[in-house]
């Protein structure tokens, strides 16, 4: 089908996620047709370097035939198997065991979802059930981070700490709370330890304010993703996890973005030896080749639910496509690819990526550069000395994304002019060279814009 026809159909019928409906209709869709490694070919015939792995997810790159073959074989053998009524399938059972073996030892049970948002939603439901079952029904409040992202379900979006997911949705709910994001670049702290200490103190104060008997859990991403790729200081995650344990609240690590090699280890919790009570995963689990997510939980939570006062009753949570055999077969093959060398490759090239990212600090627009593994960002500012941002009203991020597209480069341009990068783990040094060459051209074009020059020449 010709692109104009697809564009018209898209504008008329397809609702896009996290979009301005009318603005999308005016600009039109960018139709993608094929992919190979880290490269995408669009309907315009041009090939683009995808430096964002789809949506933080295509970790092994596009066009991995062995994954297609695994999915095809499973479709031929058993395309669907319900998990209800005591039924199951081999791929899902084997995958559950595999995930328990590669995640932190505190996690011993797996519930499969269709993605990250409903993994978070499942976690909330199991946490609620758990506390009711063990006789602590007042523990309903959940604390998370400002700028954190935990999906866009009707409940999880309230735990998400981004205003766009609250506006006009009547969120957050009264039992959903947020503390400051560990955002060193935008903080007033002169050391990482000072920020860590402040985060711990703020969490303690929030729990005291709500009452420890009322707080169920603390949710956080080891690296804040959609809030701007904010990398907390080393030691922050462990300090927060330890604080949760001391205060008697559950600690959930949301590794939907950071899992499966994205930060240099299989899971980001490994960097600091953190053992969470729950973990949510998705994205890299199947490398985006099929929908799947999961929530993993500890023995304590599983047994608390299983042996509670209503243990004779079913636990009323489930989904038609939970533990889908085709998605499970895909995930098993993807994990093999990580373990057979791609994780090691990502670890080997990460320093090259980090060095290239840090070199961007020499550009007049770049105020900060940060990364962990193959997850990174640069932050653009109007004034480096004061860290003054560009005003949101000029919508510079939209212009940046358009200019990058002209240079055949794809990354995430956040609303506060943070540029996020999540290159596939198969990126080579040559791919990184191309990425940063095209990024340099993009930044230079942005710098030349009249609106940018006007902002940079203003005095406070």
N, C-alpha and C positions, 0 to 999 in steps of 0.2 A: 504494500500500500504506500502511496506517495506521502511524503512528509506533510504537505498542506492538509491533506485529508485527516491524517492522524492528529495534527495540531487542532483542527476544528473539533474532532470527536473528543479529544482530551479536554478542551475548554468547555465543551457542552456537558460532558457526562462524568468525568473523573474528578473526585475530590482528593486533593493531595494533602499529605500530612504536614502539620505545622507550616501552613502557608497563609498568605493573605489571599483570600479567594479571588477578589476582583483583580488584584495586581497580577496574579498568576495568569488569569484569563487574558489580560492585556499583553503580557510579555510572551506568552506561549511556552510550550513544553520543549525541552531539549531531549529529543528521542535518542536513546542509546540502543545500539544494535548488536554489538558483539564485544567480547573481551578476550585478552590474552596476556597472562601474567599480570603486570600492573597497568596495562594499557587498555583503553576503551575506544571503540570506534562508534561514532555517532552517525545518525541518519544524514548529516551533512557531508559525510565522506571523510571527515577529518579524524585523526587519531589523537587521543588526549591521554596524558599521564595522570593516572588517578592516585593522588597522594593522600587520599582519605579512605582507601579500601572500601569503597561503596559508602557505608555508614558505619565506620569503624569495624567492619565485620569480615571483609573478604581477605582474611589474613594470609591464606595460602595463594592468593592471586586467582585470576580468572583462567578458565580453560583447562582445569586439571581433569584430564580424561578419566583417570582412575576413580575419581569421585562420581563422575557420571556413570561409569560402569557399575560401581557399587550400588547406586540408586536404581539403575536399570535392572540389575540382577534381583534386587529385593522386590521391585515392582512386579517382575515376572513370577517370583516365587510366592510372595504374600504382600499385596499392596497396602493392606490395612488390617490391623488387629486391635480390637478394643482392649482397654485395660480394666473395664468394668466386669462385674460378675465372676471375678477370679481368672479371667483370661489374660494372656500375655504373649509376647513374641521374643524370640531369641535375641535379636539385635538390641532391644530395649533393656532386657535383663543383663546382657553382657556389658552394655554401655553404663548402666547404673554401677555395676561392680568396678568398671574401669575408672569412672569418675571418683568414686570413693578412694580408689588406690592412688590417684594423682593429686587430690586436693588435700588441704590440711587435715591432720589425723583426727581433729575434733568433729569432723563431718562424716557421718556414717549411713545416712539415708537420703534418697533422691526422689523428688517428685518432678516429673517432666511437664513443662508448659509449652506454649507455642512461641514464646519470645521473652524478652526481658520484662516488659510491663506486667504481663500476667504472672511471671515468676515472682515479682515483688508483691503482686496482689495475693498470690498463694501464700507467700511468707506471712503477710499480715493476717490472713485467715488462720493459719496454723498457730501463730503467736497468740492470737485471741483465744483459740480453742485450748491451747496449752495452759494459759493462766486460769481460764475457767475450770479446767479439769483438775488442776492442782490446788484449787481452793483460794486463788488470789484474783478474784473477779474485778477488783478495782484497777488492776494494772492494764490500762488501755491506752495511755498516752505514748506517742512516739516522737522522738527528737531526731532531727536530721540537720544538714548543713544548708545555710544560704548558698545559693548557686549550685547545689547538688542536684542530680537528676536521678529519679527513680521511676521513670515511666510516666505514661499519660492515661492510666486507667482512672476510673472515677474516684478511687481512693488513693492510689499511688501518686497521682498528680499533685495531691495536697502535700505529700511528703517531699516531692520535688520542690526545690527552693528557687524556682525561676518564675517571675511574675507572669510571663506569657501563658503559663500553664494553670494559673489561678484566675486570671481576668475573665469575667463572665461565666465562670464555672462554679462560683460560690465556694471557692477553696482559698486557703486551707481550712480544714474542719477544726472544731474547737479543741480536739485532742491531738492536733498535729502542730509541732513546734520546731523552731529553727534557731541554731546558734551560728556565730560568725564562721565564715569560710577561712581556712588556714592559707590565706592569700598574702604571702610575705611581701611581694612587690607592692601591693596596695595597702600595706599595714603601716602602723607607726612604730613597729618593734625594730630594734637595731640588731637583733640576733635571732637565729632560728629557735634557740632554746627559749627565749623570751616569748615567742609566739606559741610554742608548744605549751609552756606553762599557762599562758593566758587562755588557750583553748580548753585545757583541763579545768581551769578555774571556772570558765564560763559554763562548761557542761555540769560541773558540780553545783553551781548556782542555779542552773535551770532545773535540775533534778530536785534541789531543795525547795525551789519555788512551787513546783508542781506537787512534790511529795514523792519520796522514793516508792511508797506503796502504790502509787498511781502510774508510775512510768514503766512501760513494758520493754521498750527497746530503743537503741540508737542505731540509725542507718547511716552509712557513708560509703562513698567510693574511695578506694585507695588513692586514686588520682581523679580529681573532679573533672569530668569530661565535658558535657554540654554547657557547663558553666564557665568554660574558657580554658580547658586543659591546665588546670591549676595543680601543680605538683607540691604537695605538702612537704615541709622539711623532714629529713630522715629522722625517725624516732617519734614523729607525730602519731602515726597509726598505732604503734605499740602502746604509747602513753594513753591514747583514747580507749583502746581495747582493755587495757589494765584498769582504767578508771571505771568502765562499765562493769567489769567483774567485781570491783570493790564496792560499787554502789548497788549491786544486785539487779542489774538490768541486762537484757540480752544485747549482744553486739552482732549486727548484720553487716557483712562486707558485700557490697554490691560490685561484683566483678564482671558485670555484663560487658563493659568496654575493656577493662584491664586484664581479663582472663585470656588464657591460651597464647602466651608468649608476647603479648602486646608490650609489656614493660620490661622484658628481658628474662623473666622467669615464667614458668607455666602460669602461675597466679601471683598477683602483686603482693598478696599477704606474705609470700615466702621471703620477701626482702627483709622483713623484720620479725620473722618467726611468729606471726600472729595466728592464733587459733580461734576463729570466729565461732559463734553459736549457730549462725546461719550464713549461707552464701548464695547469692543469686548469680546465675551465669546465662549467657545466650551468645549472640553474635559469632565470636570465633569458635564456638562449639561446633557449628556446622560450616564455618567460614562463609555464611550467608547462602550456601547452596540449597538449603531447605529450612523452613521455619522450625525452630526448636529453642527452648530455654529450659531452665531447671532451677529449683531451689533445693539446696542441700541443708540438712539439719543434723544436730547432734543427737546422740543416744538419749540425752536428758529430755529433749523436747519430744522426740518420737515416743519414748516410754511414758512420758507424762500424759500424752494424748491417748496412747494405747491402753494404759492401765488406769485411766481416770474413772470417775463414778458412773459414766455412761459407756463403759467399755463394751457393753453388749450391743450398742447401736453403731451404725455405720458413721464414718466421718464424712459429713456431707460436702465434700469439695471434689470437683472433677471436671474434666473437659473431654469432649469427643475425641480430640486428636492428641491427648496426652500419651506420651510414649509411642508415638507413631513409628512403625517399624522402618519406613523408608528414611525418615529423618534420622533415626537412630543408626541405621546402616551408613548414612552419609557421615554422621559425627564420628563413628568408629574409624572410618577411612581417613577423615581429616586429622584425627588425633595421631594416627600412624604417620602421616606426613610430617607433623610436628616432631614426633619422636625419632623419626628416621633421618633427621638432619636439618629441617627448616628452622626449628627453634635454635639450634646451634648456629646456623647461618645468621639468623636475626641478631643473636648475641655478638657475633663477629663484626657485623656492619654497624651496630648501634653507635659505637664511638665516632665513626665517620659521619653519621647523621647528626650527632650531637655537635661535633666540631663545625659542620656546615651551618647548623642552626645558630650557634654562638657567633659565628662570623657575621651573621646578619646584623649584629649590634652596631656594626660600623655604618650602617645605613642611616641617614638622617631621620627616618620615620620610626625606627625600631627602638623602643624603650626597654624591652625585656625579651629574653629568650629562655625557654625552659623545656625540659624533656626528661623522660624516664623510659629507657629502652627505645622502642619505635613509636613513641607517643610524645608529641611535642607541640610547641606553639611559639609564635612571636607576637608581641603586643605593640601596636602602633600608637604613637602619642604625638601630640602637637608640639610638646615641649619636653625634651628629655630631662632637663634639670628639675622641673617641677612635676613631671609625670602627668602633665595636663592632657586629658583625653580630647579627642575630637568630639564635638557635640553630637548627640544622637540625632538631632533634627536634620542633619545633612545626609543621613543614611549612607555614609561612606562605604559601609560593608557591602552594600548592594553593588556599588560601582566597582569595588575591588574584585568581587566575584566575576563580574562581567569582563573586566580587563584580563583577569587570569584565564577565563575561557577563551578570549581572543588569542592568548599566548599558549593555548592548548594545555592548560594546567588546571587540575581540579583539586581544591582543598576546601576547608570549612571557614567561611568568613563570618565570625560571630558579630552580633549587633553592636558590641562595644569595641569593634575593630581589633579583636584578637584573631589571628589566623591559625587555625588548628590543622595539624598534620598527623595522619595515622597510616603511614605507608605500609603496604603489604609486606609480610615477613620475607618475601622472595626478592625484594628490592636489592639490586646490586649497586656497587659504588658508581657505576656508570649511570644507573637510573637516578641516583642521588645527584650526580653532577647535572643531569638534565633538569631535575626538579629545581635546583637552586639557580641554575642559569635562567630558567623561565620565571622563577620567583623574583629574581633581580630585575628582569625586564618589567614585570608587573609592578614592583615597588617604585621603579623609576617613573613609570607612566602615572602612577598615583601621585607621586611627589610633584609632578609637573602640572597637576590640576589646579586651576585658579582657586577653587574653594579650599583646597589643602594649603596652598601658599598663603592665602589670606588668614587662615587659622594659625599657621605657624608663625606669622609675623605679628600677631597680636601680642600685646603686653598685658600682663595681669594687672 
